């Protein structure tokens, strides 16, 4: 059975996917850029098609995990409580300061300032809307998806690779 994990940027989706391309699919939609210039009807259609693609891949059961964006317009269309949602702990200032520095180092200040402030400004409310869902929050000691979610034993994780070196 395929499990969907919706995670905030910079929490390790791409890294884990890169180590497990046969068992994990990182479903990138680049939604911020994809919907630019679209009418609200166009955006609705875009996210419905994205949700349909995710549901189709989940239904096949081929992959153990599908990683998706945390964009509410996508997640709400999936209408499933079986999604695991992973976010940085926006309720702790120290966590968010470290998270910001890590993202800037990874993607640059220009990307961070363009993409992240609107996402972060709605994060507390978003987490509270998911009160009856599986929500995991990262912290200073558990910074990545692999630290707050237990994958199947055969999944290669960055922390395992580091131990081997």
DSSP file (Angstrom, degrees, kcal/mol; ACC not computed):
  #  RESIDUE AA STRUCTURE BP1 BP2  ACC     N-H-->O    O-->H-N    N-H-->O    O-->H-N    TCO  KAPPA ALPHA  PHI   PSI    X-CA   Y-CA   Z-CA
    1    1 A X              0   0    0      0, 0.0     2,-0.4     0, 0.0    58,-0.1   0.000 360.0 360.0 360.0 138.0    0.0    0.0    0.0
    2    2 A X        -     0   0    0     56,-0.5     2,-0.4    63,-0.1    63,-0.2  -0.692 360.0-154.4 -87.8 132.0    1.3    3.5   -0.9
    3    3 A X  E     -a   65   0A   0     61,-2.7    63,-2.3    -2,-0.4     2,-0.5  -0.903   9.1-140.1-107.4 133.7    1.5    6.1    1.9
    4    4 A X  E     -a   66   0A   0     -2,-0.4    80,-2.4    78,-0.4     2,-0.5  -0.800  14.6-168.9 -95.4 130.9    1.3    9.8    1.0
    5    5 A X  E     -ab  67  84A   0     61,-2.9    63,-2.5    -2,-0.5     2,-0.6  -0.978   2.9-165.5-120.6 119.5    3.6   12.2    2.9
    6    6 A X  E     +ab  68  85A   0     78,-2.8    80,-2.8    -2,-0.5     2,-0.4  -0.910  20.3 175.5-102.4 122.0    3.0   15.9    2.5
    7    7 A X  E     - b   0  86A   0     61,-1.8    63,-0.4    -2,-0.6    80,-0.2  -0.965  32.1-113.1-136.5 148.5    5.9   17.9    3.7
    8    8 A X    >   -     0   0    0     78,-2.2     3,-0.9    -2,-0.4     5,-0.3  -0.278  55.8 -79.2 -65.8 156.8    7.1   21.5    3.9
    9    9 A X  T 3  S+     0   0    0      1,-0.2    -1,-0.2     2,-0.1    94,-0.1  -0.247 111.8  25.3 -58.7 146.7   10.1   22.5    1.8
   10   10 A X  T 3  S+     0   0    0     -3,-0.1    -1,-0.2     1,-0.1    -2,-0.1   0.655  83.6 111.8  79.4  17.5   13.5   21.7    3.0
   11   11 A X  S <  S-     0   0    0     -3,-0.9   134,-2.8   133,-0.1   135,-0.3   0.353  95.1 -88.9-106.8   6.2   12.6   18.7    5.2
   12   12 A X  S  > S+     0   0    0    132,-0.2     4,-2.3   133,-0.1     5,-0.3   0.570  80.8 132.1 108.2  10.1   14.3   16.0    3.1
   13   13 A X  H  > S+     0   0    0     -5,-0.3     4,-2.6     1,-0.2     5,-0.2   0.959  81.4  42.9 -56.7 -52.9   11.8   14.8    0.5
   14   14 A X  H  > S+     0   0    0      1,-0.2     4,-2.5     2,-0.2    -1,-0.2   0.876 112.9  52.6 -65.4 -38.5   14.2   15.0   -2.4
   15   15 A X  H  > S+     0   0    0      2,-0.2     4,-1.2     1,-0.2    -1,-0.2   0.937 113.0  43.2 -63.7 -46.6   17.2   13.5   -0.5
   16   16 A X  H  X S+     0   0    0     -4,-2.3     4,-0.8     1,-0.2     3,-0.4   0.914 113.6  52.4 -66.5 -41.7   15.2   10.5    0.6
   17   17 A X  H >< S+     0   0    0     -4,-2.6     3,-1.3    -5,-0.3     7,-0.2   0.920 104.2  56.7 -57.9 -44.8   13.7   10.1   -2.9
   18   18 A X  H 3< S+     0   0    0     -4,-2.5     3,-0.5     1,-0.3    -1,-0.2   0.827 109.1  46.4 -58.7 -32.8   17.2   10.2   -4.4
   19   19 A X  H 3< S+     0   0    0     -4,-1.2    -1,-0.3    -3,-0.4    -2,-0.2   0.616 122.7  35.0 -82.3 -13.0   18.2    7.2   -2.3
   20   20 A X    XX  +     0   0    0     -3,-1.3     4,-2.2    -4,-0.8     3,-1.5  -0.258  62.3 148.4-139.4  48.1   15.0    5.2   -3.0
   21   21 A X  T 34 S+     0   0    0     -3,-0.5    -1,-0.1     1,-0.3    -3,-0.1   0.717  76.0  54.9 -63.3 -21.1   13.9    5.9   -6.6
   22   22 A X  T 34 S+     0   0    0      1,-0.1    -1,-0.3    -3,-0.1     3,-0.1   0.693 121.6  26.3 -82.6 -18.3   12.5    2.4   -6.9
   23   23 A X  T <4 S+     0   0    0     -3,-1.5    41,-2.1     1,-0.2    42,-1.6   0.517 117.5  53.3-123.5  -9.9   10.2    2.7   -3.9
   24   24 A X  E  <  -c   65   0A   0     -4,-2.2     2,-0.5    -7,-0.2    42,-0.2  -0.983  58.4-159.2-130.7 140.8    9.5    6.4   -3.4
   25   25 A X  E     -c   66   0A   0     40,-2.2    42,-2.9    -2,-0.4     2,-1.0  -0.983   8.8-152.0-120.1 124.3    8.1    8.9   -5.9
   26   26 A X  E     -c   67   0A   0     -2,-0.5     2,-1.5    40,-0.2    42,-0.2  -0.805  14.8-156.0 -94.4  96.8    8.7   12.7   -5.3
   27   27 A X        -     0   0    0     40,-2.3    42,-0.5    -2,-1.0     2,-0.4  -0.592  14.5-173.2 -81.6  89.6    5.7   14.2   -7.0
   28   28 A X        +     0   0    0     -2,-1.5    40,-0.0     1,-0.1    -2,-0.0  -0.719  19.5 167.1 -86.2 128.4    6.9   17.7   -7.8
   29   29 A X        -     0   0    0     -2,-0.4     5,-0.2     0, 0.0    -1,-0.1   0.503  33.9-143.4-113.9 -11.1    4.3   20.1   -9.1
   30   30 A X    >>  +     0   0    0      1,-0.1     4,-2.9     3,-0.1     3,-0.6   0.920  31.5 176.1  44.9  48.9    6.2   23.4   -8.8
   31   31 A X  H 3>  +     0   0    0      1,-0.2     4,-1.9     2,-0.2     5,-0.1   0.798  65.0  61.7 -59.8 -33.8    2.8   24.8   -7.9
   32   32 A X  H 34 S+     0   0    0      1,-0.2    -1,-0.2     2,-0.2     4,-0.2   0.935 117.8  29.6 -58.8 -45.7    4.1   28.3   -7.1
   33   33 A X  H X4 S+     0   0    0     -3,-0.6     3,-1.1     1,-0.2    -2,-0.2   0.847 115.0  62.2 -80.8 -35.5    5.4   28.8  -10.7
   34   34 A X  H 3< S+     0   0    0     -4,-2.9    -2,-0.2     1,-0.2    -3,-0.2   0.832 105.8  44.5 -62.7 -34.0    2.9   26.5  -12.4
   35   35 A X  T >< S+     0   0    0     -4,-1.9     3,-2.1    -5,-0.2    -1,-0.2   0.466  80.3 124.7 -94.5   0.2   -0.2   28.6  -11.4
   36   36 A X  T <  S+     0   0    0     -3,-1.1     3,-0.1     1,-0.3    -3,-0.0  -0.375  82.2  12.4 -60.8 133.6    1.3   32.0  -12.2
   37   37 A X  T 3  S+     0   0    0      1,-0.3    -1,-0.3    -2,-0.1     2,-0.2   0.385  98.6 129.2  82.3  -3.6   -1.0   33.9  -14.6
   38   38 A X    <   -     0   0    0     -3,-2.1    -1,-0.3     1,-0.1    -3,-0.0  -0.577  58.9-122.3 -84.8 146.2   -3.9   31.4  -14.1
   39   39 A X     >  -     0   0    0     -2,-0.2     4,-2.5    -3,-0.1     5,-0.2  -0.278  36.3-100.3 -69.7 169.4   -7.4   32.5  -13.4
   40   40 A X  H  > S+     0   0    0      1,-0.2     4,-2.3     2,-0.2     5,-0.1   0.862 128.0  52.7 -62.7 -33.5   -8.9   31.1  -10.2
   41   41 A X  H  > S+     0   0    0      2,-0.2     4,-2.4     1,-0.2    -1,-0.2   0.903 108.7  49.7 -66.4 -40.2  -10.7   28.6  -12.4
   42   42 A X  H  > S+     0   0    0      2,-0.2     4,-2.8     1,-0.2    -2,-0.2   0.902 110.7  49.5 -63.8 -41.6   -7.5   27.6  -14.0
   43   43 A X  H  X S+     0   0    0     -4,-2.5     4,-2.5     2,-0.2     5,-0.2   0.902 109.7  51.3 -64.4 -41.5   -5.9   27.1  -10.6
   44   44 A X  H  X S+     0   0    0     -4,-2.3     4,-1.9     1,-0.2    -2,-0.2   0.933 112.7  45.9 -60.0 -45.9   -8.8   25.0   -9.4
   45   45 A X  H  X S+     0   0    0     -4,-2.4     4,-2.4     2,-0.2    -2,-0.2   0.914 110.8  53.6 -63.8 -43.8   -8.4   22.8  -12.5
   46   46 A X  H  X S+     0   0    0     -4,-2.8     4,-2.2     1,-0.2    -2,-0.2   0.945 111.6  43.9 -56.3 -51.4   -4.6   22.6  -12.1
   47   47 A X  H  X S+     0   0    0     -4,-2.5     4,-2.4     1,-0.2    -1,-0.2   0.825 111.2  54.4 -69.4 -30.1   -4.9   21.4   -8.5
   48   48 A X  H  X S+     0   0    0     -4,-1.9     4,-2.4    -5,-0.2    -1,-0.2   0.917 109.4  47.9 -67.1 -41.3   -7.7   18.9   -9.3
   49   49 A X  H  X S+     0   0    0     -4,-2.4     4,-2.1     2,-0.2    -2,-0.2   0.895 111.4  51.0 -64.9 -39.0   -5.5   17.4  -12.0
   50   50 A X  H  X S+     0   0    0     -4,-2.2     4,-2.2     2,-0.2    -2,-0.2   0.937 110.9  48.3 -61.8 -45.7   -2.6   17.2   -9.6
   51   51 A X  H  X S+     0   0    0     -4,-2.4     4,-2.7     1,-0.2    -2,-0.2   0.894 109.5  53.2 -61.9 -40.3   -4.8   15.5   -7.0
   52   52 A X  H  X S+     0   0    0     -4,-2.4     4,-2.4     1,-0.2    -1,-0.2   0.902 108.5  50.0 -61.4 -40.9   -6.0   13.0   -9.7
   53   53 A X  H  X S+     0   0    0     -4,-2.1     4,-2.4     2,-0.2    -2,-0.2   0.915 111.4  48.3 -64.2 -42.6   -2.4   12.1  -10.6
   54   54 A X  H  X S+     0   0    0     -4,-2.2     4,-2.7     1,-0.2    -2,-0.2   0.935 112.6  48.2 -62.9 -46.0   -1.6   11.5   -6.9
   55   55 A X  H  X S+     0   0    0     -4,-2.7     4,-2.5     1,-0.2    -2,-0.2   0.893 110.9  51.3 -62.6 -39.6   -4.7    9.3   -6.4
   56   56 A X  H  X S+     0   0    0     -4,-2.4     4,-1.4     2,-0.2    -1,-0.2   0.929 112.2  45.7 -63.4 -45.5   -3.9    7.4   -9.6
   57   57 A X  H  X>S+     0   0    0     -4,-2.4     4,-0.9     1,-0.2     5,-0.5   0.903 113.4  49.9 -64.9 -40.1   -0.3    6.7   -8.4
   58   58 A X  H ><5S+     0   0    0     -4,-2.7     3,-0.7     1,-0.2   -56,-0.5   0.914 106.9  55.9 -62.7 -42.1   -1.5    5.8   -4.9
   59   59 A X  H 3<5S+     0   0    0     -4,-2.5    -1,-0.2     1,-0.3    -2,-0.2   0.826 100.3  58.1 -62.3 -33.4   -4.1    3.4   -6.4
   60   60 A X  H 3<5S-     0   0    0     -4,-1.4    -1,-0.3    -3,-0.2    -2,-0.2   0.828  90.8-150.9 -67.3 -29.2   -1.5    1.4   -8.3
   61   61 A X  T <<5 +     0   0    0     -4,-0.9    -3,-0.1    -3,-0.7    -2,-0.1   0.601  55.0 128.2  70.5  11.1    0.3    0.7   -5.1
   62   62 A X      < +     0   0    0     -5,-0.5     2,-0.3   -60,-0.0    -4,-0.1   0.933  61.3  53.0 -66.5 -46.8    3.6    0.5   -6.9
   63   63 A X  S    S-     0   0    0     -6,-0.4   -39,-0.2     1,-0.1   -40,-0.1  -0.634  71.6-143.5 -91.0 148.3    5.5    2.9   -4.7
   64   64 A X  S    S+     0   0    0    -41,-2.1   -61,-2.7    -2,-0.3     2,-0.4   0.867  87.8  18.9 -71.0 -37.9    5.8    2.6   -0.9
   65   65 A X  E     -ac   3  24A   0    -42,-1.6   -40,-2.2   -63,-0.2     2,-0.5  -0.989  59.3-159.4-138.4 142.5    5.6    6.3   -0.5
   66   66 A X  E     -ac   4  25A   0    -63,-2.3   -61,-2.9    -2,-0.4     2,-0.5  -0.993  15.9-152.6-116.1 124.1    4.5    9.4   -2.5
   67   67 A X  E     +ac   5  26A   0    -42,-2.9   -40,-2.3    -2,-0.5     2,-0.3  -0.838  22.7 174.3 -94.2 132.0    6.0   12.7   -1.4
   68   68 A X  E     -a    6   0A   0    -63,-2.5   -61,-1.8    -2,-0.5   -40,-0.1  -0.886  34.3 -91.9-132.0 165.4    3.8   15.7   -2.2
   69   69 A X        -     0   0    0    -42,-0.5   -61,-0.1    -2,-0.3    -1,-0.1  -0.220  29.5-126.6 -65.1 162.9    3.8   19.4   -1.6
   70   70 A X        +     0   0    0    -63,-0.4    -1,-0.1   -64,-0.1   -62,-0.1   0.315  58.8 142.0 -93.4   8.0    2.0   20.7    1.4
   71   71 A X    >>  -     0   0    0      1,-0.2     4,-2.4     2,-0.1     3,-1.5  -0.292  50.6-141.3 -57.5 122.4   -0.1   23.2   -0.7
   72   72 A X  H 3> S+     0   0    0      1,-0.3     4,-2.7     2,-0.2     5,-0.3   0.827  98.2  62.7 -55.9 -34.5   -3.6   23.2    0.8
   73   73 A X  H 34 S+     0   0    0      1,-0.2     4,-0.4     2,-0.2    -1,-0.3   0.801 113.0  36.4 -64.3 -26.8   -5.3   23.4   -2.6
   74   74 A X  H X> S+     0   0    0     -3,-1.5     4,-1.0     2,-0.1     3,-0.7   0.910 117.1  49.2 -85.1 -52.1   -3.8   20.0   -3.4
   75   75 A X  H >X S+     0   0    0     -4,-2.4     4,-0.8     1,-0.3     3,-0.8   0.879 108.5  53.9 -58.7 -41.4   -4.0   18.3    0.0
   76   76 A X  H 3< S+     0   0    0     -4,-2.7     3,-0.3     1,-0.2    -1,-0.3   0.817 105.0  54.8 -65.1 -29.7   -7.7   19.3    0.5
   77   77 A X  H <4 S+     0   0    0     -3,-0.7    -1,-0.2    -4,-0.4    -2,-0.2   0.706  99.0  61.6 -76.1 -19.1   -8.6   17.7   -2.9
   78   78 A X  H << S-     0   0    0     -4,-1.0    -1,-0.2    -3,-0.8    -2,-0.2   0.759  84.6-164.5 -78.2 -23.8   -7.1   14.4   -1.8
   79   79 A X     <  +     0   0    0     -4,-0.8     2,-0.4    -3,-0.3    -3,-0.1   0.855  37.6 130.7  43.9  52.3   -9.6   14.2    1.1
   80   80 A X    >   -     0   0    0     -5,-0.4     3,-0.7     1,-0.1    -1,-0.2  -0.997  51.8-159.4-137.1 135.7   -7.8   11.6    3.0
   81   81 A X  T 3  S+     0   0    0     -2,-0.4    53,-0.5     1,-0.2    -1,-0.1   0.429  85.4  81.9 -86.5   0.6   -6.8   11.4    6.6
   82   82 A X  T 3   +     0   0    0     51,-0.1   -78,-0.4     2,-0.1     2,-0.3   0.420  67.4 104.9 -87.3   3.4   -4.2    8.8    5.7
   83   83 A X    <   -     0   0    0     -3,-0.7    51,-0.7   -80,-0.1     2,-0.6  -0.647  66.8-139.5 -81.0 137.8   -1.7   11.5    4.6
   84   84 A X  E     -bd   5 134A   0    -80,-2.4   -78,-2.8    -2,-0.3     2,-0.5  -0.891  16.8-155.8 -95.8 126.8    1.2   12.2    7.0
   85   85 A X  E     -bd   6 135A   0     49,-3.1    51,-3.2    -2,-0.6     2,-0.5  -0.892   8.3-168.2-105.8 127.4    1.8   16.0    7.2
   86   86 A X  E     +bd   7 136A   0    -80,-2.8   -78,-2.2    -2,-0.5     2,-0.3  -0.969  14.5 159.8-124.6 126.3    5.3   17.1    8.2
   87   87 A X  E     - d   0 137A   0     49,-2.3    51,-2.7    -2,-0.5     2,-0.2  -0.922  44.6-100.2-135.5 156.9    6.1   20.7    9.1
   88   88 A X  E     - d   0 138A   0     -2,-0.3     2,-1.6    49,-0.2    51,-0.1  -0.554  56.1 -94.9 -71.2 150.1    8.8   22.6   11.0
   89   89 A X    >   -     0   0    0     49,-1.4     3,-1.9     1,-0.2     7,-0.3  -0.503  45.2-179.0 -73.7  91.6    7.6   23.5   14.5
   90   90 A X  T 3  S+     0   0    0     -2,-1.6    -1,-0.2     1,-0.3    34,-0.1   0.599  75.1  70.3 -67.1 -12.2    6.3   27.0   13.8
   91   91 A X  T 3  S+     0   0    0      1,-0.1     2,-0.5    -3,-0.1    -1,-0.3   0.501  90.9  67.8 -84.3  -4.3    5.3   27.2   17.5
   92   92 A X    <>  -     0   0    0     -3,-1.9     4,-1.9     1,-0.1     3,-0.3  -0.960  68.0-157.6-121.5 114.9    9.0   27.3   18.5
   93   93 A X  H  > S+     0   0    0     -2,-0.5     4,-2.2     1,-0.2     5,-0.2   0.863  93.2  53.9 -57.0 -41.8   11.0   30.4   17.5
   94   94 A X  H  > S+     0   0    0      1,-0.2     4,-2.2     2,-0.2    -1,-0.2   0.886 107.4  51.4 -64.3 -38.5   14.4   28.7   17.8
   95   95 A X  H  > S+     0   0    0     -3,-0.3     4,-2.6     1,-0.2    -1,-0.2   0.929 111.6  46.5 -63.5 -45.6   13.2   25.9   15.4
   96   96 A X  H  X S+     0   0    0     -4,-1.9     4,-2.5    -7,-0.3    -2,-0.2   0.847 110.0  53.3 -69.4 -33.6   12.0   28.4   12.8
   97   97 A X  H  X S+     0   0    0     -4,-2.2     4,-2.0     2,-0.2    -1,-0.2   0.929 113.2  43.4 -65.5 -44.4   15.2   30.5   13.0
   98   98 A X  H  X S+     0   0    0     -4,-2.2     4,-2.3     2,-0.2    -2,-0.2   0.909 113.4  52.4 -65.6 -42.1   17.4   27.4   12.4
   99   99 A X  H  X S+     0   0    0     -4,-2.6     4,-2.4     1,-0.2    -2,-0.2   0.917 108.6  50.5 -59.8 -45.4   15.0   26.2    9.6
  100  100 A X  H  X S+     0   0    0     -4,-2.5     4,-2.5     1,-0.2     5,-0.2   0.929 110.8  48.3 -60.0 -46.7   15.2   29.6    7.9
  101  101 A X  H  X S+     0   0    0     -4,-2.0     4,-2.2     1,-0.2    -1,-0.2   0.893 111.2  51.0 -62.4 -39.7   19.0   29.6    8.0
  102  102 A X  H  X S+     0   0    0     -4,-2.3     4,-1.9     2,-0.2    -1,-0.2   0.907 111.7  47.1 -64.3 -41.9   19.1   26.0    6.6
  103  103 A X  H  X>S+     0   0    0     -4,-2.4     4,-3.4     2,-0.2     5,-0.6   0.896 111.1  50.8 -67.8 -40.2   16.8   26.9    3.7
  104  104 A X  H  X5S+     0   0    0     -4,-2.5     4,-2.0     1,-0.2    -1,-0.2   0.913 111.2  48.8 -63.5 -41.5   18.8   30.1    2.9
  105  105 A X  H  <5S+     0   0    0     -4,-2.2    -1,-0.2    -5,-0.2    -2,-0.2   0.893 118.3  41.0 -63.0 -39.3   22.0   28.0    2.8
  106  106 A X  H  <5S+     0   0    0     -4,-1.9    -2,-0.2    -5,-0.2    -1,-0.2   0.916 135.6  11.0 -75.8 -45.3   20.3   25.4    0.6
  107  107 A X  H  <5S-     0   0    0     -4,-3.4     4,-0.4     1,-0.1    -3,-0.2   0.497 105.6-106.5-120.2  -6.8   18.3   27.6   -1.8
  108  108 A X     X< -     0   0    0     -4,-2.0     4,-2.2    -5,-0.6    -1,-0.1   0.058  28.8 -87.5  95.2 154.1   19.4   31.2   -1.4
  109  109 A X  H  > S+     0   0    0      1,-0.2     4,-3.0     2,-0.2     5,-0.3   0.879 122.6  56.8 -65.3 -40.2   18.0   34.3    0.2
  110  110 A X  H  > S+     0   0    0      2,-0.2     4,-1.8     1,-0.2    -1,-0.2   0.935 110.3  44.1 -60.5 -46.5   16.1   35.4   -2.9
  111  111 A X  H  > S+     0   0    0     -4,-0.4     4,-2.6     2,-0.2     5,-0.5   0.937 113.9  51.0 -62.1 -47.1   14.3   32.0   -3.2
  112  112 A X  H  X>S+     0   0    0     -4,-2.2     4,-2.2     1,-0.2     5,-0.7   0.944 112.3  45.2 -56.6 -50.2   13.5   32.1    0.6
  113  113 A X  H  <5S+     0   0    0     -4,-3.0    -1,-0.2     1,-0.2    -2,-0.2   0.806 116.3  46.9 -66.9 -29.8   12.1   35.6    0.5
  114  114 A X  H  <5S+     0   0    0     -4,-1.8    -1,-0.2    -5,-0.3    -2,-0.2   0.869 127.7  20.6 -77.3 -37.8   10.0   34.9   -2.6
  115  115 A X  H  X5S+     0   0    0     -4,-2.6     4,-0.8    -5,-0.2    -3,-0.2   0.860 117.2  50.0-102.7 -42.9    8.5   31.6   -1.5
  116  116 A X  H  X5S+     0   0    0     -4,-2.2     4,-3.1    -5,-0.5     5,-0.3   0.870  90.0  66.4 -82.8 -40.3    8.6   31.1    2.2
  117  117 A X  H  ><S+     0   0    0     -5,-0.7     4,-2.4     1,-0.2    -1,-0.2   0.892 105.7  45.8 -53.3 -43.8    7.1   34.1    4.1
  118  118 A X  H  > S+     0   0    0      2,-0.2     4,-0.8     1,-0.2    -1,-0.2   0.912 115.4  47.9 -64.6 -37.5    3.6   33.6    2.7
  119  119 A X  H >< S+     0   0    0     -4,-0.8     3,-0.6     1,-0.2     4,-0.3   0.932 114.5  45.3 -65.3 -45.5    3.8   29.9    3.5
  120  120 A X  H >X S+     0   0    0     -4,-3.1     3,-1.3     1,-0.2     4,-0.5   0.857 104.1  63.0 -68.1 -35.0    5.1   30.4    7.0
  121  121 A X  H 3< S+     0   0    0     -4,-2.4    -1,-0.2    -5,-0.3     4,-0.2   0.778 111.9  37.4 -62.9 -24.8    2.6   33.2    7.8
  122  122 A X  T <X S+     0   0    0     -4,-0.8     4,-2.3    -3,-0.6    -1,-0.3   0.386  91.3  96.9-103.0   2.1   -0.3   30.7    7.3
  123  123 A X  H <> S+     0   0    0     -3,-1.3     4,-2.7    -4,-0.3     5,-0.2   0.895  79.3  50.7 -66.9 -43.5    1.5   27.7    8.9
  124  124 A X  H  X S+     0   0    0     -4,-0.5     4,-2.1     1,-0.2    -1,-0.2   0.944 114.6  44.8 -58.8 -47.5    0.1   27.9   12.5
  125  125 A X  H  > S+     0   0    0     -4,-0.2     4,-1.7     1,-0.2    -1,-0.2   0.891 112.0  53.3 -63.9 -39.0   -3.5   28.1   11.2
  126  126 A X  H  X S+     0   0    0     -4,-2.3     4,-0.9     1,-0.2    -2,-0.2   0.927 108.7  48.4 -62.4 -45.5   -2.8   25.3    8.7
  127  127 A X  H >< S+     0   0    0     -4,-2.7     3,-0.7     1,-0.2    -1,-0.2   0.903 110.0  52.4 -62.0 -41.0   -1.6   23.0   11.4
  128  128 A X  H >< S+     0   0    0     -4,-2.1     3,-1.1     1,-0.2    -1,-0.2   0.825 104.1  57.0 -66.2 -30.6   -4.6   23.7   13.5
  129  129 A X  H 3< S+     0   0    0     -4,-1.7     3,-0.3     1,-0.3    -1,-0.2   0.746 102.6  56.3 -68.7 -22.8   -6.9   22.9   10.6
  130  130 A X  T X<  +     0   0    0     -4,-0.9     3,-2.5    -3,-0.7    -1,-0.3   0.033  68.2 130.7 -96.6  26.2   -5.3   19.4   10.5
  131  131 A X  T <  S+     0   0    0     -3,-1.1    -1,-0.2     1,-0.3     4,-0.1   0.761  74.7  44.2 -54.6 -30.2   -6.1   18.7   14.1
  132  132 A X  T 3  S+     0   0    0     -3,-0.3    -1,-0.3     2,-0.1     2,-0.2   0.206 103.8  83.3-101.9  16.6   -7.6   15.3   13.3
  133  133 A X  S <  S-     0   0    0     -3,-2.5     2,-1.1   -51,-0.0   -49,-0.1  -0.630  94.8 -88.3-111.6 171.5   -4.8   14.2   10.9
  134  134 A X  E     +d   84   0A   0    -51,-0.7   -49,-3.1   -53,-0.5     2,-0.5  -0.713  55.9 172.8 -82.2  99.7   -1.4   12.7   11.3
  135  135 A X  E     -d   85   0A   0     -2,-1.1     2,-0.4   -51,-0.2   -49,-0.2  -0.943  12.8-170.2-114.8 129.4    0.8   15.8   11.8
  136  136 A X  E     -d   86   0A   0    -51,-3.2   -49,-2.3    -2,-0.5     2,-0.5  -0.967   7.1-155.1-119.7 135.0    4.5   15.6   12.7
  137  137 A X  E     -d   87   0A   0     -2,-0.4   -49,-0.2   -51,-0.2     2,-0.1  -0.922   9.2-140.5-112.3 132.7    6.5   18.6   13.7
  138  138 A X  E     -d   88   0A   0    -51,-2.7   -49,-1.4    -2,-0.5     5,-0.2  -0.472  22.8-177.1 -82.5 161.1   10.3   18.8   13.3
  139  139 A X        -     0   0    0      3,-2.0     3,-0.1    -2,-0.1    -1,-0.0  -0.754  46.5 -74.0-143.2-169.4   12.5   20.4   16.0
  140  140 A X  S    S+     0   0    0      1,-0.2     3,-0.2    -2,-0.2    -2,-0.0   0.793 132.4  36.8 -66.8 -27.7   16.1   21.2   16.6
  141  141 A X  S    S+     0   0    0      1,-0.2     2,-0.4     2,-0.0    -1,-0.2   0.641 124.1  41.9 -95.4 -17.4   17.0   17.6   17.4
  142  142 A X        +     0   0    0      1,-0.1    -3,-2.0    -3,-0.1    -1,-0.2  -0.744  68.5 157.0-131.3  80.9   14.7   16.1   14.7
  143  143 A X        +     0   0    0     -2,-0.4     2,-0.3    -3,-0.2    -5,-0.1   0.637  52.0  50.8 -87.0 -17.1   15.1   18.3   11.7
  144  144 A X  S >> S-     0   0    0      1,-0.1     3,-1.7  -132,-0.1     4,-0.7  -0.756  86.2-102.6-127.7 166.6   14.0   16.1    8.8
  145  145 A X  H >> S+     0   0    0   -134,-2.8     3,-1.6     1,-0.3     4,-1.6   0.903 118.8  57.7 -49.9 -47.8   11.2   13.7    7.7
  146  146 A X  H 34 S+     0   0    0   -135,-0.3    -1,-0.3     1,-0.3     5,-0.2   0.703 102.5  56.5 -62.2 -19.3   13.3   10.7    8.6
  147  147 A X  H <4 S+     0   0    0     -3,-1.7    -1,-0.3     1,-0.1    -2,-0.2   0.667 117.8  29.9 -85.5 -18.1   13.6   11.9   12.2
  148  148 A X  H << S+     0   0    0     -3,-1.6     2,-0.4    -4,-0.7    -2,-0.2   0.430 115.6  58.4-121.6  -2.1    9.8   12.2   12.8
  149  149 A X  S  < S-     0   0    0     -4,-1.6     2,-0.8    -5,-0.2    -1,-0.2  -0.996  72.5-136.1-132.5 133.8    8.4    9.4   10.6
  150  150 A X        -     0   0    0     -2,-0.4     2,-0.1    -3,-0.1     3,-0.1  -0.794  24.3-161.5 -93.7 111.5    9.3    5.7   10.7
  151  151 A X        -     0   0    0     -2,-0.8     6,-0.0    -5,-0.2   -86,-0.0  -0.395  35.2 -80.4 -82.8 163.7    9.8    4.4    7.2
  152  152 A X    >   -     0   0    0      1,-0.1     3,-1.9    -2,-0.1    -1,-0.2  -0.324  49.5-107.9 -59.5 149.2    9.7    0.7    6.2
  153  153 A X  T 3  S+     0   0    0      1,-0.3    -1,-0.1    -3,-0.1    -2,-0.1   0.760 114.8  59.0 -56.9 -29.8   13.0   -1.0    7.1
  154  154 A X  T 3  S+     0   0    0      2,-0.1     2,-0.4     0, 0.0    -1,-0.3   0.583  80.3 105.9 -79.1  -7.5   14.2   -1.4    3.5
  155  155 A X  S <  S-     0   0    0     -3,-1.9     2,-0.4     1,-0.1    -4,-0.1  -0.579  70.6-132.7 -75.3 127.7   14.0    2.4    2.8
  156  156 A X        -     0   0    0     -2,-0.4     2,-0.3  -137,-0.2  -137,-0.2  -0.665  25.8-166.0 -80.5 131.5   17.5    3.9    2.7
  157  157 A X    >>  -     0   0    0     -2,-0.4     4,-1.9     1,-0.1     3,-0.9  -0.894  30.8-119.3-120.2 149.8   17.8    7.1    4.8
  158  158 A X  H 3> S+     0   0    0     -2,-0.3     4,-2.2     1,-0.3     5,-0.2   0.868 114.4  56.0 -54.3 -38.5   20.4    9.8    4.8
  159  159 A X  H 3> S+     0   0    0      1,-0.2     4,-1.4     2,-0.2    -1,-0.3   0.846 107.1  50.1 -65.5 -31.1   21.2    9.1    8.5
  160  160 A X  H <> S+     0   0    0     -3,-0.9     4,-1.5     2,-0.2    -1,-0.2   0.894 108.9  51.4 -70.6 -40.5   21.9    5.4    7.6
  161  161 A X  H  X S+     0   0    0     -4,-1.9     4,-1.5     1,-0.2    -2,-0.2   0.901 108.2  52.3 -62.6 -41.6   24.2    6.4    4.8
  162  162 A X  H  < S+     0   0    0     -4,-2.2    -1,-0.2     1,-0.2    -2,-0.2   0.870 106.9  53.1 -63.1 -37.1   26.2    8.7    7.1
  163  163 A X  H  < S+     0   0    0     -4,-1.4    -1,-0.2     1,-0.2    -2,-0.2   0.846 106.3  53.7 -66.8 -33.1   26.6    5.9    9.6
  164  164 A X  H  <        0   0    0     -4,-1.5    -1,-0.2     1,-0.2    -2,-0.2   0.852 360.0 360.0 -70.3 -35.5   28.1    3.6    6.9
  165  165 A X     <        0   0    0     -4,-1.5    -1,-0.2    -3,-0.0    -2,-0.2   0.481 360.0 360.0 -63.9 360.0   30.7    6.2    5.9
